[in-house]
């Protein structure tokens, strides 16, 4: 949904005849950064961030001209630390920000990264290869109860307990170290009719493990608690999510920020001036167009929400 995001970000207010800074917290292959840099030439500057060093290296080669021109900063970091990242670049406030949450196509398509249940590879799932926790460690070491909780909470998997029980039984004989090994265990634990479903039977388990390994919900929670402090008045924030857990967090945060009084419930009196901090730009989540889904089927579950900061 690059075009939709770009339309929102280009409405952000910026100082006259000065640079505007945009934060791309999930750089990936650089689609949003490229579109922004083209549309905001010569005044737009993008701070591109990704946990994946391979993504950053590809973008360094692809966007060398922008880097040399001082219009693109690339940082190996977690977007949850947006305040530190912006400060590190030497910027006080940003004028726009975008997050495209979840796993990238490049990560899914590389079997060695272990994100996909469609091909065989090591059961890894780390977005940052420098992190220590892998999906293999999780499935081979966590208790049955904890595995069931992860599958239920992060994957909304209805057969979470059965799958956790099957994993624990299997690993007593042999550790689960490959993606296709895990797929077989999952299939063995669920009713046969579920294997014929339109949704692959391992979809929710793989999603849950990926979210847990990379602390994706924790990162989003931290980002939402910090982003308003680094947004300039009139700045725009766009967040594209791909499952209900993320979307609910984003929706809840946006609604809270848009309330007339934003003081904590325990505050003895109002100190915010009874003014909302943001204007919601998307009354309901926006979905990809049929044309985009046709070109990129993985985009079908995307949900875009956007806000504009109206407070100081």
Secondary structure, DSSP 8 states (H G I E B T S, - for coil): -HHHHHHHHTTS---TTS-EEEEES--TTSHHHHHHHHHTTTTEEEEEEES-HHHHHHHHHHTHHHHHTTSEEEEES-GGGHHHHHHHHT-S-EEEEEEE-S--HHHHH-GGG---SSS--BS---SSTTSS--HHHHHHHS-HHHHHHHHHHHH--TTHHHHHHHHHHHHHHS---BHHHHHHHHHHHS-HHHHTSSS-TTHHHHHHHHHHHTTHHHHHHHHHHHHHHHEEEEEEEEEEESSHHHHHHHHHHHHHHTSS--S-TT-SS--STT--SEEES-SS-B---HHHHHH-GGGGG-EEEEEEE---
